[in-house]
Amino acid sequence: MARIVHADLCMVDLTPKVRRTDAIQSFVSQETPILRLTDAEGAVGTGYSYTIGTGGPAVISLLRETLLPRVIGREAEEIEGIWRDLLFATHATAVGAITSLALAVVDTALWDLRCRRAGQPLWRMAGGAKESVPVYSTEGGWLHIETGELVADALAMKEAGFAGSKIKIGRPHLAEDAARLAAVRAAVGDAFHIFTDANQGFLLHQALMWADMLAEHGIGWFEEPLPADDVGAHAELSRRSRVPVAVGESLYSASQFKDYLVQRAASVVQVDAARIGGITPWLKVAHLAEAHNIAVCPHFLMELHVSLVAAVPNGWMLEYIPQLDAITTTRLDLQGGRARAPAEPGLGIGWDWEAIAAQTVDGSRFAIGEGA
């Protein structure tokens, strides 16, 4: 083992590749904090997280002022202990998005460092269940996209071998969503998954109405139908819906997932490594879901999640949304609609440090520790 001696932190603000709209918001930017941790033997691990346009400076401030000073001098391999100590150091602000996103930056860097020192890829170090996973696409299903374009994109994804496509729902009238889904289903046939995402946009009575309609079109899951903090309403919907309910991107602790699983309020877990606080708690949630015989299909972060879905036996599918192309030299390895987990030691993300330097937000770069 070796102590952490230096931390280098910055944030880039990435413009989404396409217009992204859903039932409650539009993505305008993607703030991406990036951290490099160096140990006493010179090994380096890189971690990151993200926001969808707000809160990035708060994440940077929490890292600089509170978390990173507590990481310097710690043994890099003591990942569980570091995560737990940092959580309790921020006890007054946990559980919540800002704290979890900041914890994830540190935790992913520590896992990258662990894997690099061991000479092993993340998917193997975290469990090694399988080398590749099926992929579904979201980029062609945003709420503003017209029906003809939805159909064309779904057909293109099917031709490319993807397992399915996800379509945003929450148009003003149920009939509008129904017509869009019917057109896509008629085009792709029954042997192609169509998933839907309401982004917490419904009340319970609406979700019950939409669930009946979704079942008529053979929809694979009903994602975030209701506000994420209403576990009871999700449990009621799950009891009455013929379509599986999927949740997770707006949950920020393993205990929150536990409440959903114990109450049988969801059938698909979409735990996000950034929003849960890193790889360490992500794996706990995945194994908790496994104990309940429930699949894991994480939200976003495909460049990191490909390795985690491959690591666990109940990892089902990977969401395809390119996130880091502007600041990386590597791309997702897609073969016949399946994504292969990176074989290189570490997270398997090749960072383009020149591009990162050019896009670093003014005032967001800080160094802590030896040589700072």
VOPAGU-2260 file (C-alpha; in pm, 1 decimal, decimal comma):
REM VOPAGU-2260
SITE   aa  ch    i         X         Y         Z
SITE  MET   A    0       0,0       0,0       0,0
SITE  ALA   A    1      99,7     364,6     -38,0
SITE  ARG   A    2     -28,2     688,9     106,8
SITE  ILE   A    3    -207,0     952,4    -100,2
SITE  VAL   A    4      28,4    1250,1    -122,0
SITE  HIS   A    5    -122,1    1479,6    -384,8
SITE  ALA   A    6    -460,3    1573,3    -531,5
SITE  ASP   A    7    -522,1    1773,1    -848,6
SITE  LEU   A    8    -881,9    1886,8    -908,0
SITE  CYS   A    9   -1054,9    2071,0   -1191,7
SITE  MET   A   10   -1393,6    2094,6   -1363,1
SITE  VAL   A   11   -1490,3    2105,9   -1730,0
SITE  ASP   A   12   -1832,7    2208,0   -1859,4
SITE  LEU   A   13   -1938,5    1994,2   -2155,8
SITE  THR   A   14   -2209,6    2084,1   -2404,7
SITE  PRO   A   15   -2445,7    1791,5   -2475,2
SITE  LYS   A   16   -2400,2    1641,0   -2822,3
SITE  VAL   A   17   -2773,0    1662,0   -2897,7
SITE  ARG   A   18   -3068,5    1852,0   -2757,3
SITE  ARG   A   19   -3190,4    1661,1   -2452,7
SITE  THR   A   20   -3542,5    1723,6   -2322,7
SITE  ASP   A   21   -3767,8    1527,8   -2090,7
SITE  ALA   A   22   -4090,0    1582,4   -1898,8
SITE  ILE   A   23   -3939,8    1825,1   -1646,0
SITE  GLN   A   24   -3619,5    1977,1   -1784,9
SITE  SER   A   25   -3375,7    2037,1   -2067,7
SITE  PHE   A   26   -3004,9    1957,8   -2037,5
SITE  VAL   A   27   -2801,8    2271,0   -2105,1
SITE  SER   A   28   -2456,9    2164,2   -1990,3
SITE  GLN   A   29   -2268,6    1889,4   -1812,3
SITE  GLU   A   30   -2036,3    2005,0   -1536,9
SITE  THR   A   31   -1770,5    1736,8   -1489,5
SITE  PRO   A   32   -1534,6    1751,3   -1188,8
SITE  ILE   A   33   -1215,5    1552,5   -1253,5
SITE  LEU   A   34    -968,3    1446,6    -983,0
SITE  ARG   A   35    -620,9    1294,7   -1000,4
SITE  LEU   A   36    -485,1    1131,9    -685,4
SITE  THR   A   37    -114,2    1047,2    -662,9
SITE  ASP   A   38      29,1     804,7    -408,5
SITE  ALA   A   39     374,7     800,7    -248,4
SITE  GLU   A   40     504,3     558,0    -512,6
SITE  GLY   A   41     396,3     782,3    -799,6
SITE  ALA   A   42      89,5     585,8    -910,8
SITE  VAL   A   43    -203,4     799,4   -1024,7
SITE  GLY   A   44    -577,3     733,8   -1022,7
SITE  THR   A   45    -838,1     951,7   -1194,0
SITE  GLY   A   46   -1199,6     991,5   -1088,3
SITE  TYR   A   47   -1495,1    1205,7   -1187,6
SITE  SER   A   48   -1866,4    1272,6   -1154,4
SITE  TYR   A   49   -2110,1    1510,9   -1323,6
SITE  THR   A   50   -2406,5    1741,6   -1296,9
SITE  ILE   A   51   -2657,2    1834,4   -1565,9
SITE  GLY   A   52   -2593,0    2206,2   -1551,2
SITE  THR   A   53   -2609,6    2328,2   -1191,8
SITE  GLY   A   54   -2425,1    2258,0    -868,8
SITE  GLY   A   55   -2077,9    2192,6   -1008,1
SITE  PRO   A   56   -1905,7    2476,5    -818,1
SITE  ALA   A   57   -2059,6    2348,1    -494,6
SITE  VAL   A   58   -1915,3    2001,6    -563,3
SITE  ILE   A   59   -1572,4    2155,5    -626,2
SITE  SER   A   60   -1593,2    2360,2    -306,3
SITE  LEU   A   61   -1688,4    2057,5     -96,5
SITE  LEU   A   62   -1397,5    1860,9    -239,7
SITE  ARG   A   63   -1145,4    2140,5    -193,2
SITE  GLU   A   64   -1249,3    2257,8     152,0
SITE  THR   A   65   -1367,0    1939,8     323,9
SITE  LEU   A   66   -1295,8    1610,0     149,4
SITE  LEU   A   67    -955,9    1624,8     -17,1
SITE  PRO   A   68    -767,3    1754,4     290,4
SITE  ARG   A   69    -892,9    1441,0     467,0
SITE  VAL   A   70    -772,4    1214,8     183,8
SITE  ILE   A   71    -412,1    1333,6     186,1
SITE  GLY   A   72    -203,1    1097,3     397,3
SITE  ARG   A   73    -452,7     808,3     385,3
SITE  GLU   A   74    -356,3     462,9     261,7
SITE  ALA   A   75    -497,6     438,9     -89,6
SITE  GLU   A   76    -616,1      79,5     -51,9
SITE  GLU   A   77    -839,9     159,1     243,3
SITE  ILE   A   78   -1122,7     260,9      13,0
SITE  GLU   A   79   -1409,4     151,7     236,3
SITE  GLY   A   80   -1263,7     331,8     537,9
SITE  ILE   A   81   -1197,6     648,9     341,0
SITE  TRP   A   82   -1548,7     651,9     197,1
SITE  ARG   A   83   -1707,0     603,3     536,4
SITE  ASP   A   84   -1490,7     870,6     702,8
SITE  LEU   A   85   -1566,5    1122,4     428,8
SITE  LEU   A   86   -1938,1    1051,1     457,6
SITE  PHE   A   87   -1933,7    1123,7     828,7
SITE  ALA   A   88   -1715,9    1431,4     777,5
SITE  THR   A   89   -2004,8    1567,9     570,0
SITE  HIS   A   90   -2274,2    1429,5     796,7
SITE  ALA   A   91   -2460,3    1761,0     810,2
SITE  THR   A   92   -2504,9    1764,5     430,7
SITE  ALA   A   93   -2565,1    1394,1     370,1
SITE  VAL   A   94   -2761,5    1226,8     224,3
SITE  GLY   A   95   -2792,1    1447,2     -82,7
SITE  ALA   A   96   -2683,0    1504,5    -438,8
SITE  ILE   A   97   -2395,3    1748,3    -379,3
SITE  THR   A   98   -2230,1    1529,2    -115,5
SITE  SER   A   99   -2278,1    1209,4    -314,3
SITE  LEU   A  100   -2136,9    1363,5    -632,9
SITE  ALA   A  101   -1830,9    1484,4    -441,1
SITE  LEU   A  102   -1779,5    1146,4    -272,6
SITE  ALA   A  103   -1799,8     979,3    -613,9
SITE  VAL   A  104   -1513,1    1189,6    -748,7
SITE  VAL   A  105   -1282,9    1062,1    -473,2
SITE  ASP   A  106   -1409,8     705,1    -474,4
SITE  THR   A  107   -1377,4     653,4    -849,7
SITE  ALA   A  108   -1022,5     792,6    -837,0
SITE  LEU   A  109    -932,0     548,2    -559,2
SITE  TRP   A  110   -1076,2     254,3    -754,2
SITE  ASP   A  111    -887,8     361,2   -1066,1
SITE  LEU   A  112    -569,7     377,3    -859,1
SITE  ARG   A  113    -634,9      34,5    -702,6
SITE  CYS   A  114    -693,4    -129,5   -1039,5
SITE  ARG   A  115    -390,9      36,0   -1199,3
SITE  ARG   A  116    -164,5     -76,1    -916,4
SITE  ALA   A  117    -299,3    -428,8    -950,5
SITE  GLY   A  118    -270,5    -424,6   -1330,0
SITE  GLN   A  119    -636,7    -525,3   -1362,8
SITE  PRO   A  120    -943,7    -373,3   -1531,2
SITE  LEU   A  121   -1226,4    -248,2   -1312,1
SITE  TRP   A  122   -1480,7    -501,0   -1436,8
SITE  ARG   A  123   -1262,8    -786,5   -1312,9
SITE  MET   A  124   -1153,3    -627,0    -984,9
SITE  ALA   A  125   -1515,6    -544,1    -899,2
SITE  GLY   A  126   -1647,5    -895,1    -962,9
SITE  GLY   A  127   -1572,9   -1017,0   -1313,6
SITE  ALA   A  128   -1915,1   -1161,7   -1397,2
SITE  LYS   A  129   -1896,4   -1118,7   -1777,1
SITE  GLU   A  130   -1689,3    -941,4   -2041,0
SITE  SER   A  131   -1966,3    -770,4   -2238,4
SITE  VAL   A  132   -2320,0    -641,6   -2189,1
SITE  PRO   A  133   -2615,8    -555,9   -2415,0
SITE  VAL   A  134   -2679,8    -188,8   -2489,2
SITE  TYR   A  135   -2990,9      21,2   -2535,1
SITE  SER   A  136   -3001,0     376,2   -2671,8
SITE  THR   A  137   -3155,1     690,8   -2525,1
SITE  GLU   A  138   -3017,4     963,7   -2751,7
SITE  GLY   A  139   -3286,9     924,0   -3017,9
SITE  GLY   A  140   -3584,1     926,9   -2780,2
SITE  TRP   A  141   -3599,7    1273,0   -2624,7
SITE  LEU   A  142   -3939,1    1428,2   -2562,7
SITE  HIS   A  143   -3919,9    1699,0   -2829,9
SITE  ILE   A  144   -3835,8    1452,9   -3110,7
SITE  GLU   A  145   -4116,1    1395,8   -3358,7
SITE  THR   A  146   -4263,8    1051,3   -3418,7
SITE  GLY   A  147   -4101,8     990,5   -3756,4
SITE  GLU   A  148   -3757,9    1058,7   -3613,7
SITE  LEU   A  149   -3827,8     829,5   -3316,3
SITE  VAL   A  150   -3913,7     549,5   -3556,9
SITE  ALA   A  151   -3607,1     610,2   -3773,8
SITE  ASP   A  152   -3373,3     609,4   -3474,7
SITE  ALA   A  153   -3522,5     293,8   -3324,3
SITE  LEU   A  154   -3490,2     114,2   -3657,4
SITE  ALA   A  155   -3128,0     227,1   -3684,6
SITE  MET   A  156   -3055,5      98,9   -3334,9
SITE  LYS   A  157   -3218,3    -234,5   -3413,0
SITE  GLU   A  158   -3012,6    -263,7   -3731,9
SITE  ALA   A  159   -2696,5    -191,3   -3531,1
SITE  GLY   A  160   -2779,0    -479,3   -3297,5
SITE  PHE   A  161   -2885,1    -274,3   -2995,9
SITE  ALA   A  162   -3119,1    -452,4   -2757,0
SITE  GLY   A  163   -3362,6    -162,5   -2736,3
SITE  SER   A  164   -3438,9     208,3   -2732,4
SITE  LYS   A  165   -3574,0     437,0   -2462,0
SITE  ILE   A  166   -3839,4     696,9   -2533,4
SITE  LYS   A  167   -3925,8     988,8   -2307,9
SITE  ILE   A  168   -4292,0    1024,2   -2217,3
SITE  GLY   A  169   -4497,3    1298,8   -2055,5
SITE  ARG   A  170   -4665,2    1475,4   -2345,1
SITE  PRO   A  171   -4974,0    1676,6   -2238,6
SITE  HIS   A  172   -5215,4    1397,8   -2333,5
SITE  LEU   A  173   -5186,5    1022,5   -2293,9
SITE  ALA   A  174   -5297,1     976,9   -2655,3
SITE  GLU   A  175   -4988,3    1163,9   -2778,0
SITE  ASP   A  176   -4749,6     931,9   -2595,6
SITE  ALA   A  177   -4954,8     631,3   -2704,7
SITE  ALA   A  178   -4936,2     728,7   -3071,0
SITE  ARG   A  179   -4558,7     774,4   -3057,0
SITE  LEU   A  180   -4505,6     438,5   -2889,0
SITE  ALA   A  181   -4745,7     260,6   -3120,8
SITE  ALA   A  182   -4557,9     389,0   -3425,3
SITE  VAL   A  183   -4223,4     271,4   -3290,9
SITE  ARG   A  184   -4358,5     -69,5   -3189,6
SITE  ALA   A  185   -4516,1    -121,0   -3530,8
SITE  ALA   A  186   -4183,5     -41,1   -3697,6
SITE  VAL   A  187   -3946,2    -249,3   -3481,8
SITE  GLY   A  188   -4168,9    -547,7   -3408,1
SITE  ASP   A  189   -4201,8    -739,6   -3084,3
SITE  ALA   A  190   -3842,3    -865,2   -3054,4
SITE  PHE   A  191   -3695,4    -526,2   -2964,5
SITE  HIS   A  192   -3713,9    -359,6   -2623,5
SITE  ILE   A  193   -3888,7     -25,8   -2593,7
SITE  PHE   A  194   -3833,4     142,0   -2257,5
SITE  THR   A  195   -4002,3     460,5   -2137,4
SITE  ASP   A  196   -3893,7     735,5   -1897,4
SITE  ALA   A  197   -4127,7     987,4   -1731,5
SITE  ASN   A  198   -3854,9    1166,8   -1530,9
SITE  GLN   A  199   -4073,4    1193,5   -1217,7
SITE  GLY   A  200   -4335,5    1387,4   -1412,1
SITE  PHE   A  201   -4657,7    1213,1   -1304,5
SITE  LEU   A  202   -4893,8    1203,2   -1010,2
SITE  LEU   A  203   -5007,4     857,4    -900,8
SITE  HIS   A  204   -5343,0     865,2   -1081,6
SITE  GLN   A  205   -5167,6     967,1   -1404,5
SITE  ALA   A  206   -4902,0     699,2   -1366,2
SITE  LEU   A  207   -5172,1     434,2   -1326,7
SITE  MET   A  208   -5339,3     551,4   -1648,7
SITE  TRP   A  209   -5012,2     558,2   -1840,4
SITE  ALA   A  210   -4909,5     214,9   -1705,1
SITE  ASP   A  211   -5217,1      54,0   -1862,5
SITE  MET   A  212   -5133,8     216,9   -2195,9
SITE  LEU   A  213   -4767,0     112,7   -2176,3
SITE  ALA   A  214   -4865,9    -248,5   -2117,7
SITE  GLU   A  215   -5068,6    -246,4   -2439,8
SITE  HIS   A  216   -4750,8    -167,8   -2633,5
SITE  GLY   A  217   -4525,7    -422,8   -2461,3
SITE  ILE   A  218   -4306,7    -161,7   -2293,2
SITE  GLY   A  219   -4005,2    -301,4   -2108,3
SITE  TRP   A  220   -4011,0     -62,4   -1813,0
SITE  PHE   A  221   -4174,8     253,4   -1677,6
SITE  GLU   A  222   -3884,1     464,7   -1552,5
SITE  GLU   A  223   -3914,1     729,4   -1280,8
SITE  PRO   A  224   -4292,3     758,8   -1306,9
SITE  LEU   A  225   -4326,8     953,6    -979,7
SITE  PRO   A  226   -4122,2    1176,9    -748,8
SITE  ALA   A  227   -3832,9     963,2    -627,8
SITE  ASP   A  228   -3889,3    1032,3    -257,8
SITE  ASP   A  229   -4240,7     881,9    -264,2
SITE  VAL   A  230   -4166,6     515,3    -206,4
SITE  GLY   A  231   -4522,5     436,6    -104,5
SITE  ALA   A  232   -4671,3     562,2    -430,3
SITE  HIS   A  233   -4415,7     360,2    -626,4
SITE  ALA   A  234   -4512,4      52,2    -424,5
SITE  GLU   A  235   -4879,9     110,2    -505,5
SITE  LEU   A  236   -4800,8     158,8    -874,7
SITE  SER   A  237   -4580,8    -151,9    -881,6
SITE  ARG   A  238   -4861,6    -361,4    -734,7
SITE  ARG   A  239   -5106,1    -246,9   -1001,6
SITE  SER   A  240   -4884,8    -203,5   -1309,2
SITE  ARG   A  241   -4827,1    -478,0   -1566,6
SITE  VAL   A  242   -4510,5    -292,4   -1671,6
SITE  PRO   A  243   -4197,0    -313,4   -1452,4
SITE  VAL   A  244   -4118,3       5,8   -1261,0
SITE  ALA   A  245   -3757,0     131,3   -1282,2
SITE  VAL   A  246   -3596,5     376,4   -1038,7
SITE  GLY   A  247   -3254,5     485,3    -921,1
SITE  GLU   A  248   -3102,7     788,1   -1089,0
SITE  SER   A  249   -3250,6    1021,6    -824,6
SITE  LEU   A  250   -3158,0     811,1    -520,0
SITE  TYR   A  251   -2846,2     898,1    -323,6
SITE  SER   A  252   -2783,2     623,5     -68,9
SITE  ALA   A  253   -2792,9     247,0     -36,0
SITE  SER   A  254   -3056,8     284,8     234,6
SITE  GLN   A  255   -3292,0     459,2      -7,1
SITE  PHE   A  256   -3259,7     166,8    -246,6
SITE  LYS   A  257   -3318,2     -69,3      45,1
SITE  ASP   A  258   -3653,4      97,6     115,5
SITE  TYR   A  259   -3762,1      48,2    -246,6
SITE  LEU   A  260   -3653,6    -313,7    -254,4
SITE  VAL   A  261   -3805,1    -411,2      78,3
SITE  GLN   A  262   -4138,3    -252,6     -17,4
SITE  ARG   A  263   -4123,4    -409,1    -366,0
SITE  ALA   A  264   -4162,5     -63,2    -514,3
SITE  ALA   A  265   -3940,3    -125,4    -818,7
SITE  SER   A  266   -3844,0    -411,5   -1047,8
SITE  VAL   A  267   -3538,0    -254,6   -1213,1
SITE  VAL   A  268   -3260,1     -70,6   -1025,8
SITE  GLN   A  269   -3087,9     215,0   -1211,7
SITE  VAL   A  270   -2821,7     305,2    -957,7
SITE  ASP   A  271   -2587,1     580,6   -1082,4
SITE  ALA   A  272   -2226,4     560,5    -959,7
SITE  ALA   A  273   -2193,8     939,7    -943,0
SITE  ARG   A  274   -2521,5    1005,5    -763,5
SITE  ILE   A  275   -2483,9     720,0    -515,3
SITE  GLY   A  276   -2137,0     836,0    -411,3
SITE  GLY   A  277   -1901,5     617,6    -614,7
SITE  ILE   A  278   -1818,9     260,1    -702,2
SITE  THR   A  279   -1805,5     145,6    -339,6
SITE  PRO   A  280   -2176,6     209,8    -265,2
SITE  TRP   A  281   -2275,7     122,6    -625,3
SITE  LEU   A  282   -2157,0    -233,9    -573,2
SITE  LYS   A  283   -2346,6    -258,1    -244,9
SITE  VAL   A  284   -2669,6    -155,1    -414,0
SITE  ALA   A  285   -2610,0    -396,7    -702,4
SITE  HIS   A  286   -2559,5    -687,0    -463,9
SITE  LEU   A  287   -2859,3    -581,1    -256,6
SITE  ALA   A  288   -3068,0    -588,7    -575,3
SITE  GLU   A  289   -2923,0    -930,5    -658,7
SITE  ALA   A  290   -3043,2   -1059,1    -321,8
SITE  HIS   A  291   -3394,2    -945,6    -422,7
SITE  ASN   A  292   -3360,4   -1106,8    -768,0
SITE  ILE   A  293   -3375,0    -766,7    -939,8
SITE  ALA   A  294   -3174,3    -646,0   -1239,2
SITE  VAL   A  295   -2935,4    -350,7   -1242,1
SITE  CYS   A  296   -2940,7    -115,3   -1543,3
SITE  PRO   A  297   -2752,6     198,8   -1436,0
SITE  HIS   A  298   -2832,8     553,0   -1540,3
SITE  PHE   A  299   -2597,8     748,4   -1770,4
SITE  LEU   A  300   -2213,4     734,5   -1728,1
SITE  MET   A  301   -2174,8     459,5   -1987,5
SITE  GLU   A  302   -1795,8     497,2   -1995,8
SITE  LEU   A  303   -1778,6     390,5   -1629,7
SITE  HIS   A  304   -2091,2     180,1   -1598,8
SITE  VAL   A  305   -1993,1     -62,4   -1874,8
SITE  SER   A  306   -1736,2    -207,3   -1635,7
SITE  LEU   A  307   -1974,5    -216,6   -1341,1
SITE  VAL   A  308   -2259,4    -382,9   -1531,1
SITE  ALA   A  309   -2006,0    -643,0   -1646,0
SITE  ALA   A  310   -1880,4    -689,0   -1289,9
SITE  VAL   A  311   -2206,4    -808,9   -1132,2
SITE  PRO   A  312   -2423,2   -1110,0   -1221,4
SITE  ASN   A  313   -2749,9    -911,9   -1225,3
SITE  GLY   A  314   -2615,8    -638,7   -1451,7
SITE  TRP   A  315   -2863,3    -645,9   -1741,5
SITE  MET   A  316   -2814,8    -356,0   -1982,1
SITE  LEU   A  317   -2606,6     -44,7   -2039,9
SITE  GLU   A  318   -2758,8     290,6   -2132,2
SITE  TYR   A  319   -2593,9     439,6   -2440,5
SITE  ILE   A  320   -2548,2     816,5   -2404,2
SITE  PRO   A  321   -2199,5     934,6   -2511,4
SITE  GLN   A  322   -2081,7    1165,8   -2235,5
SITE  LEU   A  323   -1707,0    1215,3   -2246,9
SITE  ASP   A  324   -1606,6    1215,2   -2615,1
SITE  ALA   A  325   -1481,9    1576,3   -2604,0
SITE  ILE   A  326   -1228,0    1502,6   -2329,9
SITE  THR   A  327   -1127,2    1138,6   -2386,4
SITE  THR   A  328    -920,8     941,3   -2636,6
SITE  THR   A  329   -1116,7     616,7   -2591,7
SITE  ARG   A  330   -1465,8     518,6   -2704,4
SITE  LEU   A  331   -1712,0     252,7   -2596,6
SITE  ASP   A  332   -1618,4     -77,5   -2763,0
SITE  LEU   A  333   -1941,9    -177,7   -2937,1
SITE  GLN   A  334   -1960,1    -511,4   -3117,3
SITE  GLY   A  335   -2293,2    -626,8   -3254,8
SITE  GLY   A  336   -2495,4    -421,5   -3010,3
SITE  ARG   A  337   -2296,1    -534,3   -2707,7
SITE  ALA   A  338   -2043,5    -323,1   -2519,0
SITE  ARG   A  339   -1719,0    -486,7   -2414,0
SITE  ALA   A  340   -1577,9    -380,9   -2079,9
SITE  PRO   A  341   -1234,0    -215,3   -2113,7
SITE  ALA   A  342    -946,1    -457,8   -2066,2
SITE  GLU   A  343    -692,9    -191,4   -1966,1
SITE  PRO   A  344    -601,0    -153,9   -1597,8
SITE  GLY   A  345    -817,0      98,5   -1416,8
SITE  LEU   A  346   -1151,1     245,2   -1518,8
SITE  GLY   A  347   -1057,5     202,3   -1883,9
SITE  ILE   A  348   -1113,4     569,2   -1969,7
SITE  GLY   A  349    -839,0     738,9   -2171,9
SITE  TRP   A  350    -839,0    1103,3   -2064,7
SITE  ASP   A  351    -731,0    1373,3   -2311,0
SITE  TRP   A  352    -547,2    1604,3   -2074,9
SITE  GLU   A  353    -484,6    1872,3   -2336,3
SITE  ALA   A  354    -856,6    1892,1   -2410,5
SITE  ILE   A  355    -934,6    1895,7   -2038,2
SITE  ALA   A  356    -688,7    2180,5   -1979,9
SITE  ALA   A  357    -841,5    2378,4   -2266,0
SITE  GLN   A  358   -1195,2    2333,7   -2130,3
SITE  THR   A  359   -1129,4    2373,9   -1758,3
SITE  VAL   A  360   -1369,0    2624,5   -1602,8
SITE  ASP   A  361   -1192,7    2935,2   -1476,2
SITE  GLY   A  362   -1127,5    2920,2   -1103,1
SITE  SER   A  363   -1206,1    2548,1   -1072,2
SITE  ARG   A  364    -852,7    2406,3   -1062,6
SITE  PHE   A  365    -689,1    2334,9    -727,9
SITE  ALA   A  366    -396,8    2126,1    -602,3
SITE  ILE   A  367    -360,0    1990,9    -248,6
SITE  GLY   A  368     -78,7    1800,2     -80,5
SITE  GLU   A  369     290,9    1759,8    -154,9
SITE  GLY   A  370     414,0    1990,3    -429,4
SITE  ALA   A  371      91,5    2189,7    -440,2
